[in-house]
Amino acid sequence: MGTLIPSDRADAASLFGGELPSGALASALRAHDRAFAYTRNAAVPATLAKLIPHVVAHDPEPPPGSGHASQWLARPVQSLGLSAAELPLSYRPSPEEGLTAAELRSRLPDRFLAVHPGSGGAAKNWPAPRLAALVAAIAPGEAWLLVEGPADEASAAPLRTLPGAVVARGQPLRVLGAVLGRAGLYVGNDSGVTHLAAAWGAPTLALFGPTDPAIWGPVGERATSLRSPNGRMDGLDVAEVVAAAKALRDR
């Protein structure tokens, strides 16, 4: 069984300075015989190697010509003789997760619209007024889901007061995935939530500007991406996005 250790947890900061961690993190690391370190910081794998016998460092940024990011990021597992396609993935909620998701879904219509206005940076966000216009065109007079992450205060604020908004904030990822999987349409930017929606099977329209959907686009049977012709998010007009959203919803 593997363990995912986020690099932004407080007790992992020492790894970036070449210092051995202590306490619970040190104990967790010593319990493993192999580690994959997705980082460009050479100090991280060097420090991990003092605690774990086998450490594989891997650049998190796909180089030109390496294909989709999912393929590039999965390459380290090949050292274990595994194929990424063979890894067990579960997109079915547990009974507890299902109950929590059902409570949120009960406030929404069948085949509801879900939107996430945020991303990892403001330059990747479609302007909030245009998202508001999309909501009015796709879900007039209906309840719809506004997904708000911890860094989405500025991007979500203009949308919270729109008619019918049901806000999903602070939900565990698998609960949120279970909710999004029941959406009739999801629209979002280049973000983790967009990948989550696609993975759980929602008809997903991903909006791209400065980043390349050929590398970073969501993977899913019902996922599609729309990229601005000028590389800026304001290059996507409302009519174009609404038409693509309706076509995906009605497919």
Sequence and secondary structure as in RCSB ss.txt:
>XXXX:A:sequence
MGTLIPSDRADAASLFGGELPSGALASALRAHDRAFAYTRNAAVPATLAKLIPHVVAHDPEPPPGSGHASQWLAR
PVQSLGLSAAELPLSYRPSPEEGLTAAELRSRLPDRFLAVHPGSGGAAKNWPAPRLAALVAAIAPGEAWLLVEGP
ADEASAAPLRTLPGAVVARGQPLRVLGAVLGRAGLYVGNDSGVTHLAAAWGAPTLALFGPTDPAIWGPVGERATS
LRSPNGRMDGLDVAEVVAAAKALRDR
>XXXX:A:secstr
      TTSGGGHHHHTT    HHHHHHHHT SEEEEE S THHHHHHTTTSSEEEEE SS  TTS  HHHHHTG
GGGGGT  GGGS    S  HHHHHHHHHHHTTS TT EEEE   SSGGGS  HHHHHHHHHHHSTTS EEEEE T
T HHHHHHHHTSTTEEEEES  HHHHHHHHTT SEEEE SSHHHHHHHHTT  EEEEESSS HHHH   STTEEE
EE TTSSGGGS HHHHHHHHHHHHT 
